[in-house]
Amino acid sequence: MTSSIRSPHIGDTTPAASIPPMPGSHRVHDRLTGLVAAGTATLFTGAFALLGATFDYPDILDREAGEILTRFADAGSGTRVLWYLMLVSSLAFIPLAVLVHRNLRSRGRGSALNDLTAVIGVVAGVLQALGFARWTFAMPYLSDTYVDPATTAATRDAVVVTFEVFHRYLGGALGEHLGFASPPSGRPVSPCCSAAWLESRD
């Protein structure tokens, strides 16, 4: 009896059969993606709401620099922790975008729309993280220096100028504009994400 199994030969151009995904692998990936998505949304929404209650965010962004610095210094460590949570939630959107893209491609649903959505998601996470990073790294020093009674008027003026640079560039240009044009704030990119998901279900 001749065996039906052929040994590979050098120069054989017959394509090897693709290995199907292990049963349940999609389900595991879906659950992981769902957990990351739920955790990111909960963390961002919760921190955002608490900052609104304790720091008047985002309305405080339109106040004078001196008022913002003073309010931040008076807010205490609790508000600073909330800004760290906002930073973490923005960074968490980077692996989330990658997970969604990977899940769709693993089902053979890769497309230009899926690729674009993933790129926008990663970029959005980076830009929002840059915007929130100013509150966790620059603002503590700037606000403490501004309210310090020993600070001279010239130093206080320099603090205000430095704050305005961070506030207008990292915050206004990158974080609140380019970053918030994508999730987790979920505005224009939400239709893209939905379209990519619906495409994967066809």
N, C-alpha and C positions, 0 to 999 in steps of 0.2 A: 504493500500500500504506500502510495506516495504521499508524503506529508504536504498539507496545504499551506504550511508556514514557510515563507521564503526568507532566506537569510539576505541581509543587505549586501549589495555589491557596489564596488567603487564605480562611479559614473552613472549609477541608477538615478534617474531624474524623476522617478515617480514620487509625488508628494506624499509625505507621511500623513496618516489620518490624525486629525486634531483630537486632542484629549478633551472630552466633555467635562464641564465643571462638576465637582463633587456634589452629590445631593445635599441640599441644605446650605451650600456655601452662599448662595444669593440671600438666603434668609438671614444668615449671620451678618453679612455685609449690610443688609437693610436695617437690621436692628442696631448695629453700631452707628450707622449714619443717622438713624432716628434719634438715638440717645445723644449724639453730639449736637444735632440740630435743636432738640428740646432743651438741652443744657445751655447752649449758647443763647437761645432766645430768652430763656428764663433768667439767666444771669444778666443779660443786657437790659431787659425790661425792668427787672427788679432794681438794679442799680440806678437806672435812669429815673425811675419813679421816686426813689429815695433821695436822689440828688435834687429833684424838683421840690421835694418837701423840705429838705434841710438847707439847700443852697440856692434855691430859686433858679435852678437850671432848667431850660436854656435861656430864660429871659435875662439872666444876669450877664450874659455875654455882651449885651448892648449897653451896659453901664460903663461909667468912667473907670479908668485903670485903677485909680486910687481906691475906689469903692470895692472893686473886685479883689484887689490884693488884701484889703483890710478884712473883708468878709471871709476870704479863704483862711487868713491867719486866725480869725476868731472861731472858725468852724470846728477846729480840733481834728483829732486823729480819725474819728469816725468818717468824716467826709473824705479824708485822704484815702482811706481804705476803699470807699466806693469808687474813687477814680481808678484805683488799681483793678477793681473788678470790671470796670468799663474797658480798660486796656486789655485785660485777659479775654473778655468776650470778643473783642475785635480780632485778637490774634487767633482765637478759636475758629473764626470763620474761614481761616486759610485751610486747615485740614478738612473742614466741612465741605468746602468747594471741591477739594481733591477727591474726597470720598464719594460725593454725588457723581462726579465725572467718571470715576473708576467703576462705580456700580453700573452706570449706563453703558459704558464700553464693554464691560464683562458680559452684557446681554447681547452684544453685537449691535448696539444702537448708537455707535459712535457717529457723530456728525459735526459739521462746522459750527452749528448752533451750540452743541454741547461743549465743544472746545472753547468757544467764545465765552459762554457762561462761566466756565471754570476759570478762565483767565481774569474775567471781570471780578469774580468772587475773591480770588487771591489778591488782586490789586486793591480792591475795596478794603479787605482786611488790613493790608499793610498801611494804606493811607489813613484809615481810622485810628490804627494803633499809633501812628506818628502824631496825629492830632491829640489823642488822649495822653500820650507820653509827657506832654508838657505839663500836665497837671500833677503827674506823679514824680517828676524829676526836677523840673525847673521851678514850678510854683512854690514848693515849700521853702526853698532858699530865698526866692524873690520876695515872697510875702513876709517871711520872718525878718528879712533885712529892712523892708519898707516900714514895718510897724515898730522896729527897734528904736527906743528913744535916743539911743546913742548915734543913730544914723544921721549924717549931715544932710543938708538940703540938696547939695550937689549929688551925693550918692543916691538919695531918694529919686531925684530926677533921672539919674542913670538907670535905676531900677525900672522906672516907668517906661523908658525908651526900650529897654530890653524886653519887658513884658509885652509891649505893643508889637515888637518884631515877632515874637513867638505867637502871640495871639492872632495876628493878622495872617501870618504865613502858614505856620503849622496848624493853627486852628481854623481860621477863616478859609484859606485857600485849599488846604489839603484835607483836613479832617471834616469840617462842617459842609464843604461843598463837594469836592471830588469823592471823598470817602462816603458821605451820606447819600451820594447818588446811587449807591449799591447797598445790598444787605450787609449787616443785620438790620439796618433801618428799613430795607426792603421796599424801595420805591420803584424806579424805572426797571430794575433788573428782575423784579418779581415776575412780570410777564414772560421774560426770557427763560427763567427757571421753570415756570409752568409749562411753557411751550416745549422745552427740552424734555420734561417729564412726560407730557402727553405723547410726544413723539416716541418715547421709549415704550409706551404702552400699546402702540399700534401693532 
